[in-house]
């Protein structure tokens, strides 16, 4: 299993990684640039992985520290 960031790093390290995803080349370049600058939002990261064939295997879980 990979973290979201690990999966994106692996994905964008390949040449023409966005081919066959339905994503335009210009959008792919912007997403990659923003990711490398650590400015790509989590929703966009998840969408990027999903359209490239990745699937989430474990949902995020949150706990309220103030709950009993």
C-alpha positions in Angstrom: 0.0 0.0 0.0 1.1 3.5 -0.7 0.2 6.9 0.8 -1.5 9.4 -1.4 1.7 11.3 -1.9 3.8 8.1 -2.6 1.3 7.0 -5.2 1.4 10.4 -7.0 5.2 10.5 -6.9 5.2 7.0 -8.5 2.6 8.0 -11.0 4.1 11.3 -12.2 7.6 9.8 -12.4 6.5 8.0 -15.6 6.6 9.8 -19.0 3.1 10.6 -20.3 1.5 9.4 -17.1 -1.8 11.0 -17.9 -2.3 9.2 -21.2 -5.5 7.0 -21.3 -6.9 8.8 -18.2 -9.1 11.2 -20.0 -7.1 14.1 -18.4 -5.8 16.8 -20.8 -2.1 17.3 -21.0 -2.3 20.9 -19.8 -4.3 19.9 -16.7 -1.8 17.1 -16.0 1.1 19.5 -16.2 -0.6 21.9 -13.8 -1.5 19.1 -11.3 2.1 17.8 -11.4 3.5 21.3 -10.9 1.2 22.1 -8.0 1.9 18.7 -6.4 5.7 19.2 -6.6 5.2 22.7 -5.0 3.0 21.1 -2.3 0.1 23.3 -3.4 -2.3 20.6 -4.8 -5.3 20.1 -2.6 -6.2 16.7 -1.2 -9.4 16.4 -3.3 -7.4 17.1 -6.5 -4.8 14.5 -5.5 -7.4 11.9 -4.9 -9.2 12.7 -8.2 -5.9 12.6 -10.1 -5.2 9.1 -8.8 -8.7 7.8 -9.4 -8.8 8.9 -13.1 -5.4 7.2 -13.6 -6.7 3.9 -12.3 -5.7 3.9 -8.6 -8.3 2.9 -6.0 -8.4 3.8 -2.4 -8.1 0.7 -0.1 -8.4 2.4 3.3 -10.6 5.4 4.1 -9.3 8.1 6.4 -10.6 7.9 9.9 -10.8 10.8 12.3 -11.3 10.9 16.0 -12.5 13.9 18.1 -10.0 14.4 21.0 -12.8 15.9 23.1 -15.1 12.9 22.9 -15.4 10.4 25.7 
